[in-house]
Amino acid sequence: MSTENRKPVRGLGRGLSTLLSEGEQAEAIGADTGPSSRRAGSNSGVHTIPIGLIEPNPDQPRKMFAEAELAELAASIAQKGLLQPILVRPLPGKIERYQIVAGERRWRAAQRARLHEAPCLIREITDCETLEISIVENVQRADLNPVEEARAFRQLVKTFGHTQDDVAQVVGKSRAHVANTLRLLTLPKSVLHHLEEGALTAGHARALVNTSDPEALANQIIEQGLSVRAAETLARKRSDDSSERGERSSDRGVQPKNADTRALESDLAARLGLQVEIKAKGERGEVRVRFTNLEQLDDLCRRLTSGGGITTY
């Protein structure tokens, strides 16, 4: 997606429902392949478009599609047709080709059902609006796993300059939910993989964000089948033990962390997308930023050397 000028943020949930409801009012849309079916031409109403002219959006937040769900939907479409249209936009630079804005799961299932055409709503939609609508559709239907949701929020922030408040307004969630979701991306890849696969919940993962060894704790949580509350207790105990060991082994007068310091660490971690540790000694101290690969380091350098600094959040 190309970076576009930032526009006022507005809630899209109602607008998306309105767009999709236009197609739901059509009767037996998928089964209507006669001469009276509308073909792609104008942007009003529902159009029948060849499946081969429709492409998925590479920036679609949802990357994982459950095989069983696709098979079930394909069977339903084969029997009843595609009753809800796919929302598409003209693909820039390609004549008579379209990109999916909302409805990739239906498009995939329609292909499996061997449909040659699909009912579509064609709209002129910007890159930013396309991403916003994709996020809203998936969040409302609980189709995104926590990592996909976090990456989608980050894309709205990094690519289109949204603040956390903007993102919260767009997706109809609280700012705290957006901030906590973004913090998940500070976890190591192995922990994020567990989260994507469903071995850990978002609640488990949030408990690991500020721990010194999230990978080891994640494995322990999975092996012992701990609840979220038990995971939070374990994480606090590990953090307390680490603090006590640090105090006993250090004679440099490093101050124990208070609630404000921990909150600041969490806020910086969400802003930078990396783990942050603050160590204070009197009025002096240090801030440590941890990265797990060179891509994260490059991203941090870009943020710190760009004109906007880290204030994009």
N, C-alpha and C positions, 0 to 999 in steps of 0.2 A: 504494500500500500504506500502511496505517496503521502508526504506530510501536507496537510491542508491548514488554512487559516482557522484558528479556533473560533467557534461560533457559540452563542449562548446555549447552555445545556437545558434540555427540556425532558420531561418524563416521556418515555416512549412506550410504556406498557399498554396504555389505552390506544395509542396510534397503531401499534402492531396488531392489536385485536381487531381494530376497525379494518385494516388492510386485509387480514385473513378472512374476516367475516364476509367480505364481498364475494369471495369464492364459495363460502359455505352455503350461500343463498341459492347457488345454482344447483339444479336437481341432476343427480347422477352424472356429474361432470366427466368422470373418467370413462364412462361407457358411451358418451356421446361423441362418436367419430364420424357422423354424417356430414353432408355438405353444409349444414347450418352452423357447424362449429366455427367459432371465431379463430382466425389465424393471426399470427403476429403481424402487426401493422400499426395500429394506434395503441395508445397507452391506457385506454379505458376498458374496463370489464375484464373478463377472463379470456385468455387466448390458449389455443392448442399449439404446442411447440414440439417439434421432433426431439426426442430424448438426446440424440447425438449432437444437437446444437446447444445443449446446456452443459455448463462446466461448474464444478464445485469451486468454492472460494478457498484459496490456499491459506488465508488468514482466519478461516472459520475457527472459533474457539474450541469446538468439540472435535477431538481427534480419535476418540475411542467409541466404537459402535458395537453394542452387544450382538453377537451372532444370533442368539435365540430370538431376540426382539426383531431383528431384521428379517429372519425367516418367517416369523409369525405375521409381520406386516406384509411381506411379499405375498404370502398365501391369501391374506385378506384382500389385497389389491387385485390379485389374479381372479378372485371370485366376484368382487363388487366394483372394481375399478378404483381409480384414485379420486376420492370424493372431496379432498381438500387441496386447493391449488398450491403450487410452489411459488414463492415470491422471488422474482428475478429482476435483474437490471441489465440493460444492454452492455455487453462487454466492450470496454474502450479499445478502439483500434481494430476491432474485428466485426465485420459486417454480418448481420443476422446470426450472431452468437450471443449467448446470454450467460450471466454468472449468477449463481444461487445466492440469495440474501438470507432466506429462511426456508427450510424444508429439505436439507440435504439427506436426512434419513429417509424421507418419502421418495426422493429421487433415486437413492440407492436401491430401495425396495422395489420401486417401479421397474428398474432395470432387471432385477431378479425375476420379476413377474412377467418379463418379456414384453413390456409395453413399448410401443414404438413412439408414442407421443404422450405428453403430459399437460394437464391444465396449469396455466401459469398466470400470475399477475405481474405485469411489466411496469416497473417504476424507475424513474430517473433518480438514483440515490447516490450520494457521495460515499467515498471510502469510509469516512468517520461514521456516517449514519449506518452504513452496512455493518460495520463492526458492532455498533451499539445495538442494532436490531438483533443481530445474531446472539449477542450476549443476553439480551432481554428474553428472547424466545427460549433459549436453553436454560437460563436461570429460573424462569417461571415454571418450566416443566421439569425442573430438577434433573436435567440431562447431563450437566457438567459435573465431573468429579472436582474435588477441591483444588487440585493442581491446575486443571484447565481453567477454572474460574479465576484463580490467582493470576495466571499468565494473561488472561483476557483483560483483567483489570490493569495489569502492568502495561499492556499495549495501549490502552486508552490514555494512560498517564504519559508514557514515553513517546508515543507516536503522535498523539493529538493534543498533548499539553493539558489534559484534565487534572484537576486536583482530586484528592480523595473525596471531598464533598461533592464535586461534580459527578464522579463515578457513582457515589451512593444515590444521588438523585436520579441518574439515568436508569439504574437497575432496580430502584425501589427498595434498597437495603439501607441499614444504618451506616454511618461513617465508621463506627467501631467494627462492624462486620467487614467492611472493605479493608480497613487497616489490619485487622487480624488475619484476613485472608492473604494479603500481600506479604505479611511476615512469614508465611509458610515457605516462601521462595528463598528464605535465608537458610533453610535446612539443606543438608547434603543430598546429592542425587539419589543415593540408596534409600534414604528415608522418603523422599518424594515418590520413588518407585513403589514403595510399600503403600503409600497413600493413594496412588493411582490405581493400584491393583485391589484396593479395598481391605488390605491387611491391617491398616491403621485408619482411624477416622480423623476428621479435621480436629476434633477435640483432643485426641491423643497427640496429634502433631503440634497443636498450639502449646501443649505442655512441654514440648521438647525445644521450643525455639530458643530460649535463653540458657540452655544447659551446655556444659562444656563438652560432653560426648554424646550427642543426640543419636548417633548410629548404634552405640552399645545399648542405650536405653530403649531405642526402638525395637531392637532384637529381643530384649528382655520382656518388653510389653507383649510382643507377638508370641513368644515362646510360652509365657505364663498366662496368656489370655486375659490380661488386666483390663479392668474397666477404665473409663476416662478419669474418674475420681481417683482410682488407685494409681493411675499413671501420673496424675498431678501430684499426689502425695510422694511418690517415688522421686519425681523430678525435684521437688522442693527439698527432700532429704539429701539428694545428691548435691544440690547446690549449697545447702547448709554445711554439709561435710567438707566440700571443697573450700568454702570460705574459712571454716575453722582451721583446716590444714594450712591454708595460705597465711592466716594470722599467726599460727604457731611457728611457721618456718621463716617468716619474714621479720626482720628487725628494722625495717625502713619506715615503719609507721604508716603503712597504707591503711586508709580508713575503710571500715566495712561499708557495704553498700546499703543506702537507705532506699525507701520506696520511690523517692523522686529520681534517684540515680538509675534505678532499674527501669522506671517509666521512660526516662530519657534514652536509655539503651534501646528499648523496644521501639521508640519513635524513630531514632536514627536508623535502626535496622530496617524498618519499613520504608524509610525514605531512600536508603541506599540499596536495598535489596540484598544486603549481606549481614553477617553476624557482627555485632558491635559490642565491645567491652570497654567500660570506663573504669580507670583506676585513679583514685584521688589521694593526695597526700597534702593535707592542709589546703592551701589555695592553688596548689599545683597538681599536676597529674598527667595522665596520658589516655588517649583514645586508641584502641586497637580495632582494626577492621580486618576480618578474616575472609579470605576467598579460597575457593576449592579448585579453581581452574583459571587459566590465563584469560578466558573469555570474560569472566567476572572482573578480573583486574583491569582489562581493557575498558570495560563498561564503566568501572569506577573512575578511571582516568578521564574518560570522556565527560563524565558528569562534573568532575572537579575542575576541568580546564575549560568547559564551555561557558559562554556568557551567562547562562542562567544558573550555573552551579548546581546545587542539589535542591533548589527551591521549587522544582517542577511538581513536587507533591504538595 
